[in-house]
Amino acid sequence: MKHRSLAELTRLLEQSPPVAPFHLENVRKNARQPYAATLMEAIQQEAARGVAEGPMPQLPWSLQRLYDETGDRTGYERHRFARRRRLVALAMSALVDGGPERGRREVLEALAGMLWSVCDEYTWSVPAHATYAQAHGRTLETCVDPFSCETAHTLAEVVFLLAGRLPAPVVERVRANVSRRVLDPLYADPRPWPWESARTAWAAVCGGAAGMAALLLEDDPALLAAGIDRSLRALDTFLSGLAADGGCAAGIGHWAYGFDYFTHFTEALRARTGIDLFAERPLACLAAEFPAAVALGADRYPSFAGSPGSHALSPGLLTRLHERCGVRLPPITAIPEFGSDHCHLWALTRDLAWTDPAVLNSAPSMGTTWLPELGWLTDRRLAADGLAVAFAAKGGHNGEPYNHNDLGQFILSAGGEQLLADIGPGEYATGFLDPHHSAARLHPSAEAHSVPVVDGHPQRAGRNAAARVVEQRTTGQSAYLELDLSSAYEGGAEIRRRFEWRADGHLTLTDFFTGAKRAREVFMSRLRPELDTGVARWRGTYGVAELRYRHRCWRPAVEELEVTDHLGRPGTVYRLRLDTRGAVPKRAVFELVLARNRAATSSVRDG
C-alpha cells in the first residue's frame, strides 16, 4: 500500500486543474438509450414538478425534534430525502436536457432555487447523528457525516458541471456552504471524527464524498493536498474493515454504499493526478469481486447482518470495476429505478456515465463460493426442473459491524425468494448501534435467526463469540460446512452445526449437542409454515421448502411476529420453534428439500 507525502500530493495537484468527474457527453448520450428510458422519465417528471411547484417546504423544528422526543428517524428523513430527490432530478434534467430554450431556463431557475434552499437548511446531517457532532465538540449544523458529505459532493459537482449556467450568487453560496459545513470542519480541524477509525462504509462515504467536493472546489493546492491525504487515510480505514478475502461482513448493502464512494473518488483522483488506488491497494480489486461471489440470483444476496436480501447494484459501478479490476459480474437486470435508493444519491450519474449495456440482463453464475476469512458459504444452482435454488450459511463472529448474533445462520431460496430467511436489518431507531442492541432488539438478536437456543441461552454478542470452522469442503455437486458454535453460548455446553448441501436443492442440517439439558431449534421465514406430523412446509411464489424432523423428539410451535424494516415499513415474519420433548439428542438431524411449487405459476424463475 503506497502512501504519498504532502509535498508529492501538492505537486501533483498543482500540475492539473479540476476536471469533470465523468464525460458529460456520455451522460447525455446514454440518457437517450432505451435502457435508461424508465429512469429518465421519472427524473423528468420530478423535475417538471419542481418547475411547477417552486421551492419545497423547509425542514421545520417540529420534525427536527422528533427523534429526540420519540426515537423516530423517519419523519424528518422522509422530508429530507424528498428534498434531495428534487435536487437530483432538477440537476440531472439540467445536465441532459435538450428541449426548448424556455424549458431549459425554467429548469435552471428551479435548480438555482433548490440549491439556495439546500443552503438554507439548518443541517445537512440528520438529528439521529447529533451524537457524532457532540462527540467532536460541534453542533449538528457542521456535523461531518455521510449525509452532509453526500450533499457537499452533490452540490460541488452540480455547480462545477453547470459552470456559467447558474447565477453567480447561487454558486458562491454553494461553495461557501460546502466549505463551512464539511470541508473546513473535516480538513481544517485536526481532531478526528468517529467514523475516521470506524472501519465501515462511513469512512469511504465521508472520505470519498468530501474528497471529490474538495477536488472541484478547493483552490489552494497545499490545503487540498492535506485534505486529500486525510481522505486517503479514511479510504484505507474502510478497506481495513474488509476481510482478507475481500468479503464485507455487514453485507452487500454496506459494500455497495462504501464501494460506490471508494470507486467514484478513486476515479476522480486518477483523472486529476494519475494516482490509481486500484493498482496500489490490491485488496480493493479483491473486494470488487464480492457481489459476484455471494450473489444468490438477480439482485438477490444474503441478507446477513445489516443488509437486505434484495439490492439493485449500480451497473455503472460494476462496469467500471470490471474494466479496472477484471472481476466477474453478478447478474444485473437493469439500471435501478429513480428512487430505488431512498437517499437519492448523486451517484446515479455514474450509471449513465459508465454503464456498458452489455452487462445488463447478464445470467447468474452457478456453483459454490467459500470466503474463508469472512466465513460465508454460498451456492447457486438450477434444479432439474429449471428452478433456481440457492443456499447460504455463515460463521464469523458476533462482534462484526452492524452485528447480528447469527453464527450458523442459513438461507434457502427458490426462484429468488427466501423460503428459510434471514429477515435482515430492522428499523434504525434510537440505540440500534448500541453495542448491546443485539440482545434487546428483535432483528439483530439470535431469536430472529435460524440458530439454536441452548438451555434457555440464545447466542451472546461479542468478538469472542466466534464460529470455529471444523471442516469445509466442496465438490462439483455438493458443499459441506461444519462449525463449532460453543463460544457463542453461556452454560458450557458444546454445540456444533453441520451443513450438507446438494446441487438438487437438498440440505441436511445436523446439530450436535454435548452437555445440554434442553434445546430449541428455530426456523425463520416471511412465509407462514404449514405443519404436519414431523413436517413443516413453506410455500413461496415459485418454490416450496419442506422440513422433516423427528416428531417424537421435537414439539413444534409457530409464532407470528410484527416487524418493521430499515425504512420503518411494517411486515410479518414467522418463527417455527422446535422444543425438545425430553432429553436433548446428541445428534439432531433435519432434512430440508427445495422443490417447485406446482400449485403456482409454471414459469421458470432464474432468481
Secondary structure by P-SEA (a helix, b strand, c coil): cccccaaaaaaaaaaccccccccaaaaaaaaacccaaaaaaaaaaaaaaaaaccccccccccccccccccccaaaaaaaaaaaaaaaaaaaaaaacccccaaaaaaaaaaaaaaaaaaaaccccccccaaaaaaaacccccccccaaaaaaaaaaaaaaaaacccccaaaaaaaaaaaaaccccccccccccccccccccaaaaaaaaaaaaaaacccccaaaaaaaaaaaaaaaaaaaaaccccccccccaaaaaaaaaaaaaaaaaaaaccccccccccaaaaaacccccccccccccccccccccccccccaaaaaaaaaaccccccccccccccccccccccccccccccccccccbbbbbbbbbbbcccbbbbbbbbcccccccbbbbbbccccccccccccccbbbbccccccccccccccccccccccccccccccccccccccccccccccccccccccccccccccccbbbbbbbcccccccbbbbbbbbbbcccbbbbbbbbbcccccbbbbbbccbbbbbcccbbbbbcccbbbbbbcccccbbbbbbbbbbcccccccbbbbbbbbbbccccccbbbbbbbbbcccccccccccc
